[in-house]
Amino acid sequence: MASTAQNVLFMDTEEIRERVREWYSAAAKQAVSGFGCCSGGNVDTTAAGFYSEEEAAQIPVEAYLASLGCGNPTALARLNPGETVLDLGSGGGIDVLLSAKRVGPTGFAYGLDMTDEMLDLAEQNRRKAGVENVRFLKGYIEKVPLPDNAVDVIISNCVINLAADKRPVLKEAFRVLKPGGRFAVSDVIRQGDAPEEVLQSVESWTSCVAGALHRDVYEQLLKETGFTNIGFEVTHTYNSADISGEDGCSCCEPGESVSTQDDEVFASAFIRATKPA
């Protein structure tokens, strides 16, 4: 199938990392100043419509302003009291803090991020929220600084698509999950062929587009890694124009798709998988 074979931009991993780091560093500084990229200059505590007012009441507003995700994995993942959760690419900490509240004082939530400004902001938000069962780690999602079989659930919110090579990311997720552990992430995927000019654009990469895998490729990589019970639930669709505005903001807001030649090629999806027990 042509759509599954279509390649994305081939770039040096460090170059991709640096561009992503620069972009999210700027986003963290915006959040500290009270401006959210997806809020249009207003304080939108529902973070592009993915979080409820009840959830907003539990978390500092800066965590929402720094949220640039494409879903709410904490609402879709089954988190139980006493479990340990890891958020890959935790940003300002929104999903880590919500997870920590859901797993309770007997559970624990880790957040992993490579951007100093986001880690600083996340720690500030943790203190403001008064949450103790949380630790933010600096590192890459391709090399998680945790031992084997360390966590019950891995979540992520529109971050895995930013990796230059998804294979080591999925292998690390598999490694740190306990047997029977769950992979439950929100991510951008492709459902067909995208214009080459989009896939070959660095700006489109930082806007969650160029690095998005075709759904079939994503599923195959999960299988090759060893995951089972794989499922995809598309939560909304959009095209490249919906994701990246002229100001460079990456705002994966739910809503009506724009009818263009690449309509519904890109989609936000909730992706589930299990590490065999």
C-alpha positions as CSV (number, residue, x, y, z in Angstrom):
1,M,0.0,0.0,0.0
2,A,1.5,3.3,-1.0
3,S,0.3,5.2,2.0
4,T,2.0,2.8,4.4
5,A,5.2,3.0,2.6
6,Q,5.3,6.8,2.3
7,N,8.4,8.0,4.1
8,V,8.7,11.0,6.4
9,L,11.6,13.5,6.5
10,F,15.0,11.9,7.1
11,M,17.0,14.1,9.4
12,D,19.7,13.8,12.0
13,T,18.3,12.8,15.4
14,E,20.2,15.6,17.1
15,E,18.9,18.2,14.6
16,I,15.3,17.1,15.2
17,R,15.8,17.2,19.0
18,E,17.3,20.7,18.9
19,R,14.5,22.1,16.9
20,V,11.9,20.5,19.1
21,R,13.8,21.6,22.2
22,E,13.8,25.2,21.0
23,W,10.2,25.2,20.2
24,Y,9.0,23.8,23.5
25,S,11.4,26.0,25.4
26,A,9.7,29.0,23.9
27,A,6.3,27.4,24.7
28,A,7.3,27.1,28.4
29,K,8.4,30.7,28.5
30,Q,5.0,31.7,27.0
31,A,3.2,29.8,29.7
32,V,5.1,31.4,32.5
33,S,4.2,34.8,31.1
34,G,0.5,33.8,31.1
35,F,0.1,33.2,27.4
36,G,-0.8,29.9,26.0
37,C,-0.1,29.0,22.4
38,C,-3.4,27.4,22.0
39,S,-5.4,29.9,24.0
40,G,-5.2,32.9,21.6
41,G,-3.9,35.0,24.4
42,N,-6.6,34.1,26.9
43,V,-6.3,31.8,29.9
44,D,-8.1,28.7,28.7
45,T,-8.0,26.2,31.5
46,T,-9.6,23.4,29.4
47,A,-6.4,23.2,27.3
48,A,-7.9,23.2,23.8
49,G,-11.0,21.3,24.9
50,F,-9.4,18.1,26.1
51,Y,-9.7,18.6,29.8
52,S,-12.8,19.0,32.0
53,E,-13.5,21.9,34.3
54,E,-13.2,19.5,37.2
55,E,-9.7,18.6,36.0
56,A,-8.8,22.2,35.5
57,A,-9.7,23.0,39.1
58,Q,-7.1,20.6,40.3
59,I,-4.1,21.9,38.4
60,P,-2.3,25.3,38.2
61,V,-3.3,27.3,35.1
62,E,0.3,27.4,33.9
63,A,0.2,23.6,33.4
64,Y,-2.7,24.1,31.0
65,L,-1.1,27.0,29.2
66,A,1.9,24.8,28.5
67,S,-0.2,21.9,27.2
68,L,0.3,21.4,23.5
69,G,-1.1,17.9,23.3
70,C,-3.6,16.2,21.0
71,G,-5.8,14.5,23.6
72,N,-6.1,13.6,27.3
73,P,-4.5,10.3,27.9
74,T,-5.3,10.5,31.6
75,A,-9.0,10.4,30.8
76,L,-8.7,7.5,28.4
77,A,-6.1,5.4,30.2
78,R,-7.3,3.1,33.0
79,L,-5.4,4.4,36.0
80,N,-5.8,2.6,39.3
81,P,-4.9,3.5,42.9
82,G,-1.4,2.4,43.7
83,E,-0.1,2.2,40.2
84,T,3.1,3.8,38.8
85,V,2.7,5.9,35.7
86,L,5.3,7.3,33.3
87,D,4.5,10.3,31.0
88,L,6.9,10.4,28.0
89,G,7.5,14.1,27.1
90,S,5.7,15.5,30.1
91,G,6.1,19.2,29.3
92,G,4.5,21.5,31.9
93,G,3.3,18.5,33.9
94,I,-0.4,18.5,33.2
95,D,-0.9,14.8,32.6
96,V,1.6,13.8,35.3
97,L,-0.2,15.8,38.0
98,L,-3.6,14.5,36.9
99,S,-2.2,10.9,36.9
100,A,-0.7,11.4,40.4
101,K,-4.1,12.4,41.7
102,R,-5.8,9.4,40.1
103,V,-3.3,6.8,41.3
104,G,-3.4,8.3,44.8
105,P,-0.9,8.5,47.6
106,T,0.0,4.8,47.3
107,G,0.8,5.3,43.6
108,F,3.5,7.4,41.8
109,A,3.8,9.4,38.6
110,Y,7.0,10.1,36.7
111,G,7.4,12.8,34.0
112,L,10.2,12.6,31.5
113,D,11.3,15.6,29.4
114,M,14.4,16.9,27.7
115,T,13.7,20.6,27.9
116,D,15.0,22.4,31.0
117,E,12.4,25.2,30.8
118,M,9.6,22.7,30.7
119,L,11.1,20.7,33.6
120,D,11.4,23.9,35.7
121,L,7.8,24.8,34.9
122,A,6.6,21.3,35.7
123,E,8.3,21.4,39.1
124,Q,6.8,24.8,39.8
125,N,3.4,23.4,38.9
126,R,3.9,20.4,41.2
127,R,4.6,22.7,44.1
128,K,1.6,24.8,43.4
129,A,-0.6,21.8,43.1
130,G,0.7,20.4,46.4
131,V,1.4,17.0,44.8
132,E,4.1,14.8,46.4
133,N,3.9,11.5,44.6
134,V,5.6,12.9,41.5
135,R,9.1,13.1,40.1
136,F,10.2,14.8,36.9
137,L,13.2,13.3,35.1
138,K,15.4,14.9,32.5
139,G,16.2,12.6,29.5
140,Y,15.2,11.4,26.1
141,I,12.2,9.2,25.4
142,E,14.5,7.0,23.4
143,K,16.6,6.4,26.6
144,V,14.4,6.4,29.7
145,P,16.3,6.7,33.0
146,L,14.4,4.0,34.8
147,P,15.1,0.3,35.4
148,D,13.4,-2.6,33.6
149,N,9.8,-3.4,34.7
150,A,9.4,-0.2,36.6
151,V,6.0,1.2,35.7
152,D,2.4,-0.1,35.3
153,V,1.3,2.4,32.7
154,I,3.0,4.6,30.1
155,I,1.1,7.6,28.8
156,S,2.2,10.4,26.3
157,N,0.4,13.3,24.7
158,C,1.4,14.1,21.2
159,V,5.1,13.5,21.7
160,I,6.1,10.2,20.2
161,N,5.5,11.6,16.7
162,L,8.3,14.2,17.5
163,A,11.0,11.5,17.7
164,A,13.2,11.1,14.6
165,D,13.0,7.3,15.0
166,K,10.1,5.7,16.8
167,R,11.6,2.2,17.2
168,P,13.9,3.0,20.2
169,V,11.0,4.9,21.8
170,L,8.7,1.9,21.7
171,K,11.5,-0.5,22.7
172,E,12.2,1.7,25.8
173,A,8.5,1.9,26.6
174,F,8.3,-1.9,26.4
175,R,11.4,-2.3,28.6
176,V,10.3,-0.1,31.5
177,L,6.7,-1.5,31.6
178,K,6.0,-4.3,34.0
179,P,4.7,-7.6,32.5
180,G,1.0,-6.9,31.9
181,G,1.7,-3.2,31.8
182,R,-0.3,-0.8,29.5
183,F,0.8,1.6,26.8
184,A,-1.9,4.3,26.5
185,V,-0.9,7.3,24.5
186,S,-2.5,10.1,22.5
187,D,-0.6,10.8,19.3
188,V,-0.9,12.1,15.8
189,I,-1.1,9.5,13.1
190,R,-1.6,9.5,9.3
191,Q,-4.4,7.7,7.6
192,G,-3.2,8.2,4.1
193,D,-0.6,9.9,1.9
194,A,0.4,13.5,2.9
195,P,1.8,16.1,0.6
196,E,5.6,15.8,0.2
197,E,6.1,19.4,1.0
198,V,4.5,18.8,4.4
199,L,6.6,15.7,5.1
200,Q,9.8,17.4,4.1
201,S,9.3,20.5,6.3
202,V,11.1,20.9,9.6
203,E,8.4,23.3,10.8
204,S,5.8,20.6,10.1
205,W,7.8,18.2,12.2
206,T,7.7,20.5,15.3
207,S,4.0,21.0,14.6
208,C,3.3,17.2,15.0
209,V,2.8,16.5,11.3
210,A,5.9,15.4,9.4
211,G,6.9,12.9,12.1
212,A,3.4,11.3,12.3
213,L,3.5,7.6,11.3
214,H,0.9,6.0,9.2
215,R,-1.5,4.0,11.4
216,D,-0.5,0.7,9.8
217,V,3.2,1.4,10.3
218,Y,2.6,2.4,13.9
219,E,0.7,-0.9,14.5
220,Q,3.5,-2.9,12.9
221,L,6.2,-1.3,15.0
222,L,4.2,-2.0,18.2
223,K,3.9,-5.7,17.1
224,E,7.6,-5.9,16.3
225,T,8.4,-4.5,19.7
226,G,6.4,-7.2,21.4
227,F,3.2,-5.4,22.3
228,T,-0.2,-7.2,22.1
229,N,-3.8,-6.1,22.3
230,I,-3.1,-3.1,20.0
231,G,-5.9,-0.8,19.3
232,F,-6.4,2.7,17.7
233,E,-9.3,5.0,18.5
234,V,-9.3,8.1,16.3
235,T,-10.6,11.0,18.4
236,H,-10.6,13.7,15.7
237,T,-9.2,14.5,12.3
238,Y,-7.6,17.5,10.7
239,N,-5.1,18.5,8.0
240,S,-1.8,20.2,8.2
241,A,-3.3,23.7,8.2
242,D,-5.3,22.9,11.3
243,I,-2.2,22.0,13.3
244,S,0.3,24.6,12.3
245,G,-0.8,28.2,12.1
246,E,1.2,31.1,10.6
247,D,2.6,31.9,14.0
248,G,4.0,28.4,14.3
249,C,1.7,27.3,17.1
250,S,1.0,23.7,17.3
251,C,-2.6,23.5,18.5
252,C,-4.2,20.1,17.9
253,E,-7.7,21.3,18.8
254,P,-10.8,19.1,18.3
255,G,-13.3,20.4,15.9
256,E,-14.5,20.2,12.4
257,S,-12.1,19.1,9.7
258,V,-11.2,21.5,7.0
259,S,-12.2,20.2,3.5
260,T,-9.0,20.2,1.4
261,Q,-7.2,17.7,-0.8
262,D,-5.6,16.2,2.3
263,D,-8.6,16.3,4.5
264,E,-8.5,13.7,7.3
265,V,-5.1,12.5,6.4
266,F,-3.9,13.5,9.8
267,A,-5.7,12.4,13.0
268,S,-5.3,12.4,16.7
269,A,-5.7,8.9,18.1
270,F,-5.7,7.1,21.4
271,I,-3.4,4.2,21.0
272,R,-3.5,1.2,23.4
273,A,-1.2,-1.8,23.7
274,T,-0.2,-4.3,26.4
275,K,3.2,-5.8,27.4
276,P,2.5,-9.6,27.7
277,A,2.3,-10.8,31.3
